């Protein structure tokens, strides 16, 4: 069982490792290999230090293993009209591959939802890759398809879809 708590600066290295490793496995085949390789632990760790020290309104939660290692994280933001009809967003949710399928993502999401509700949020949305298998999980959670966008990364067409929950409490 993992402990879910607010991230602290000492977690930045573990968050960065989780992020980079997750990008390289979960996004392989969706993004150009060179693009995924440009993410480094050191640069991402510095990004997380900046997020935790300057974006104090962001919600950053970590899942900590019994061995006291970061094995997952969630980044969420409460912002009126972040997307038409929604007042909050799950920006990132990643769990290290060996820990997937154990309910850690669900725990992280649940804690983030509680934090968003505590900030007065009534609805939530998120973006995910259109062909990502994680979509099935969002659909099982009764996410409603609310948007789609495409953009280019190093000549590759990247397609994302947005899922929304008009009543944030349905995710509890």
C-alpha positions in Angstrom: 0.0 0.0 0.0 1.3 3.5 -0.9 1.0 6.6 1.1 -0.5 9.6 -0.8 0.7 13.0 0.3 1.5 16.5 -0.9 4.8 16.6 -2.8 7.8 18.3 -1.1 11.1 19.5 -2.7 12.8 16.3 -1.7 10.4 14.4 -3.9 11.4 16.3 -7.1 14.0 13.7 -8.1 11.6 10.8 -7.7 8.8 12.7 -9.6 11.2 13.4 -12.4 12.3 9.8 -12.7 8.7 8.7 -12.7 7.8 11.2 -15.3 10.7 10.5 -17.7 10.4 6.7 -17.4 6.6 6.9 -17.9 7.0 9.2 -21.0 9.5 6.8 -22.5 7.3 3.7 -22.0 3.7 5.0 -22.1 4.3 7.4 -25.0 6.6 5.2 -27.1 5.1 4.9 -30.6 3.0 8.0 -30.1 5.9 10.6 -30.1 9.1 10.5 -32.1 11.8 8.6 -30.2 14.2 11.5 -30.3 11.6 13.7 -28.7 11.1 11.3 -25.8 14.9 10.9 -25.4 15.3 14.7 -25.0 13.7 14.5 -21.5 16.3 14.2 -18.8 16.0 13.5 -15.1 18.0 16.6 -14.2 16.0 19.0 -16.4 12.6 17.5 -15.3 13.8 17.6 -11.6 14.5 21.3 -12.0 11.0 21.8 -13.6 9.4 20.2 -10.6 11.4 22.3 -8.2 10.1 25.3 -10.1 6.5 24.0 -10.0 6.7 23.4 -6.3 8.2 26.8 -5.5 6.5 29.1 -7.9 3.1 27.5 -8.8 1.9 27.2 -5.2 -1.7 27.0 -6.3 -1.1 23.8 -8.2 -1.9 20.5 -6.5 1.0 18.1 -6.7 0.6 14.8 -4.9 2.9 11.8 -4.8 2.5 8.1 -4.1 5.2 6.9 -1.8 6.1 3.1 -1.6 6.9 1.2 1.6 10.5 1.7 0.6 10.0 5.5 0.7 10.3 5.9 -3.1 8.1 8.1 -5.3 6.1 5.6 -7.5 3.5 8.0 -8.9 2.3 11.5 -9.0 -0.6 13.7 -10.0 -0.6 17.4 -11.0 -4.0 19.2 -10.9 -5.1 22.8 -11.2 -8.2 24.6 -10.1 -9.0 27.5 -12.5 -12.3 28.9 -13.6 -13.0 28.2 -17.3 -9.8 26.1 -17.7 -11.9 24.4 -20.4 -15.4 25.4 -21.5 -17.8 24.3 -18.8 -15.0 23.0 -16.4 -13.3 24.6 -13.5 -10.4 22.2 -12.9 -8.0 20.0 -14.8 -5.9 16.9 -14.1 -2.8 17.9 -15.9 -0.7 14.8 -15.3 -1.1 11.5 -13.7 1.7 8.9 -13.9 2.5 5.7 -12.1 5.8 3.9 -12.5 5.3 0.8 -14.7 6.1 -1.9 -12.0 3.4 -0.3 -9.8 0.6 0.0 -12.4 -2.5 -2.1 -11.9 -2.4 -1.9 -8.1 -4.9 1.0 -7.6 -2.2 3.7 -7.1 -3.5 5.8 -10.0 -7.0 5.6 -8.6 -5.7 6.7 -5.2 -3.8 9.6 -6.6 -6.8 10.7 -8.7 -9.1 10.4 -5.7 -6.9 12.5 -3.5 -6.5 15.1 -6.2 -10.3 15.3 -6.6 -10.8 15.8 -2.9 -8.2 18.6 -3.0 -10.0 20.2 -6.0 -13.4 19.9 -4.2 -11.8 21.6 -1.1 -10.9 24.5 -3.4 -14.6 24.8 -4.5 -14.3 23.0 -7.9 -17.5 21.4 -9.3 -16.2 19.8 -12.5 -12.9 18.4 -13.8 -11.4 17.5 -17.2 -8.2 16.1 -18.6 -6.4 15.5 -21.9 -5.0 12.1 -23.0 -3.5 10.7 -26.2 -6.3 9.6 -28.5 -4.8 6.1 -29.0 -3.6 5.6 -25.4 -5.0 2.6 -23.7 -5.5 4.7 -20.6 -8.6 6.1 -22.3 -10.4 2.8 -21.4 -9.8 3.6 -17.7 -11.3 7.2 -18.1 -14.3 5.7 -19.9 -14.8 3.2 -17.0 -14.8 6.2 -14.7 -17.7 7.6 -16.8 -15.6 10.3 -18.4 -17.5 12.1 -21.2 -15.6 12.9 -24.4 -15.6 16.7 -24.5 -12.9 17.7 -27.0 -10.1 16.7 -29.4 -7.0 18.5 -30.6 -4.1 17.7 -32.9 -0.6 19.2 -33.2 2.7 18.3 -34.8 5.8 17.2 -32.9 8.9 16.8 -35.1 6.8 15.9 -38.1 4.5 13.5 -36.2 0.8 14.1 -35.9 -0.2 14.0 -32.2 -3.9 13.6 -31.4 -5.4 14.1 -28.0 -8.9 13.8 -26.6 -10.4 15.5 -23.5 -12.6 13.7 -21.0 -14.7 15.6 -18.5 -16.8 15.0 -15.5 -19.4 17.7 -15.0 -20.0 16.6 -11.5 -16.5 16.2 -9.9 -17.9 14.1 -7.0 -18.7 11.2 -9.3 -14.9 10.4 -9.3 -14.9 9.8 -5.5 
